[in-house]
Amino acid sequence: MPDMPEDPDRLLTVAVVGVAAVFVVALGVLGYVAASGNASTAEPMRDVQWRFDRVNDSHARIVHDGGPTVSPDGLMVSVDDIERHPTWRSETLSEGDSGVFRADAGSDVALLWERNRVDRVVLVRWTVPDGGEG
């Protein structure tokens, strides 16, 4: 039988399916790598113990109270749903290191860790007490 040229529509369909399959596999691999990277970097931050102290009538302090040394990058506080960035005294945070931020008595505070632009983790919550340290 003479060689018959293949149907051009069939070749196009096979090519499109092949490209789509490669694209799906590539997305899966990239998703796995991204998820694995986030999981491994999340663990040290989650293992830190944090403590809040009242500094004065208008400010509070967040203290690294034990656990691994971490970078303050991505750490922020939410005070009554308003983001604030503590003034950290060090480029890496280990036990005893602290940061100061504005917060009045009765304010609800959350220490947030921004893993990336869309993924934030609440590490600890606190309500600023009235008067004195707390």
C-alpha positions as CSV (number, residue, x, y, z in Angstrom):
1,M,0.0,0.0,0.0
2,P,1.4,3.4,-0.9
3,D,2.4,5.7,2.0
4,M,-0.6,7.9,2.8
5,P,0.0,11.3,4.3
6,E,-1.4,11.5,7.9
7,D,-4.4,13.6,8.5
8,P,-3.2,17.2,9.4
9,D,-6.0,17.6,12.0
10,R,-4.9,14.4,13.8
11,L,-1.3,15.7,13.9
12,L,-2.5,19.0,15.3
13,T,-4.6,17.2,18.0
14,V,-1.7,15.0,19.0
15,A,0.7,18.0,19.2
16,V,-1.8,20.0,21.3
17,V,-2.4,17.1,23.7
18,G,1.4,16.6,24.1
19,V,2.1,20.2,24.8
20,A,-0.8,20.3,27.3
21,A,0.6,17.2,29.1
22,V,4.1,18.7,29.4
23,F,2.6,21.9,30.7
24,V,0.5,20.1,33.4
25,V,3.5,18.1,34.5
26,A,5.7,21.2,34.7
27,L,3.1,23.0,36.8
28,G,2.9,20.0,39.1
29,V,6.6,19.9,39.6
30,L,6.8,23.7,40.3
31,G,3.9,23.5,42.7
32,Y,5.6,20.7,44.6
33,V,8.9,22.5,44.8
34,A,7.2,25.7,46.0
35,A,5.2,23.9,48.6
36,S,8.2,22.0,49.9
37,G,10.3,25.2,50.2
38,N,7.6,26.9,52.3
39,A,7.1,23.9,54.5
40,S,10.8,23.7,55.4
41,T,11.2,27.4,56.1
42,A,8.0,27.5,58.2
43,E,9.2,25.1,60.9
44,P,11.8,27.3,62.7
45,M,9.4,30.2,62.9
46,R,6.7,28.0,64.3
47,D,9.0,26.6,67.0
48,V,9.8,30.0,68.5
49,Q,8.1,31.0,71.8
50,W,7.0,34.6,71.9
51,R,6.1,36.9,74.8
52,F,4.4,40.3,74.8
53,D,5.2,43.0,77.4
54,R,3.7,46.4,78.0
55,V,6.4,49.1,77.8
56,N,4.3,52.1,78.6
57,D,0.9,53.7,77.9
58,S,1.4,53.7,74.1
59,H,3.9,50.9,73.3
60,A,4.4,47.2,73.7
61,R,7.2,44.8,73.1
62,I,7.4,41.4,71.5
63,V,10.2,39.2,72.9
64,H,11.7,36.0,71.5
65,D,11.2,33.8,74.5
66,G,13.0,30.6,73.4
67,G,13.5,28.4,70.4
68,P,15.6,28.6,67.3
69,T,17.2,31.8,66.0
70,V,15.2,33.3,63.2
71,S,15.2,36.3,60.8
72,P,12.7,39.1,61.5
73,D,12.0,39.3,57.8
74,G,8.3,38.8,57.2
75,L,7.4,39.4,60.9
76,M,4.8,42.1,61.7
77,V,2.1,42.8,64.2
78,S,-1.5,43.5,63.6
79,V,-2.9,46.0,66.2
80,D,-6.7,46.1,66.0
81,D,-6.3,45.0,62.4
82,I,-3.7,47.7,61.5
83,E,-0.3,46.3,60.4
84,R,2.7,47.6,62.3
85,H,6.3,46.7,61.9
86,P,8.2,46.4,65.2
87,T,11.5,48.1,65.6
88,W,13.8,45.1,66.0
89,R,17.2,45.5,67.8
90,S,18.9,42.8,65.8
91,E,19.1,41.4,62.2
92,T,18.5,37.9,63.6
93,L,16.3,37.1,66.6
94,S,17.3,34.7,69.3
95,E,16.2,34.3,72.9
96,G,15.8,37.7,74.6
97,D,15.8,39.8,71.4
98,S,12.8,42.1,71.1
99,G,10.9,44.6,69.0
100,V,8.8,47.6,70.1
101,F,5.6,48.7,68.4
102,R,2.7,51.1,69.2
103,A,-0.3,49.6,71.0
104,D,-2.7,51.1,73.4
105,A,-4.4,49.4,76.4
106,G,-7.1,47.1,75.3
107,S,-5.7,46.6,71.8
108,D,-5.9,43.2,70.2
109,V,-2.5,42.2,68.9
110,A,-1.5,39.4,66.6
111,L,2.1,38.5,65.7
112,L,2.0,37.6,61.9
113,W,4.6,35.9,59.8
114,E,4.3,36.6,56.1
115,R,5.7,33.5,54.4
116,N,5.0,35.1,51.0
117,R,2.7,37.7,49.5
118,V,-0.4,35.6,49.9
119,D,0.3,33.3,52.9
120,R,0.3,34.7,56.4
121,V,0.5,32.7,59.6
122,V,-0.7,34.0,63.0
123,L,2.0,32.9,65.5
124,V,0.4,34.3,68.7
125,R,-2.4,36.6,69.8
126,W,-2.5,39.0,72.8
127,T,-4.7,41.7,74.3
128,V,-2.8,44.7,75.7
129,P,-3.7,44.9,79.4
130,D,-4.8,48.1,81.2
131,G,-2.0,49.7,83.2
132,G,1.4,48.2,84.3
133,E,3.2,45.4,82.5
134,G,1.5,42.5,81.1
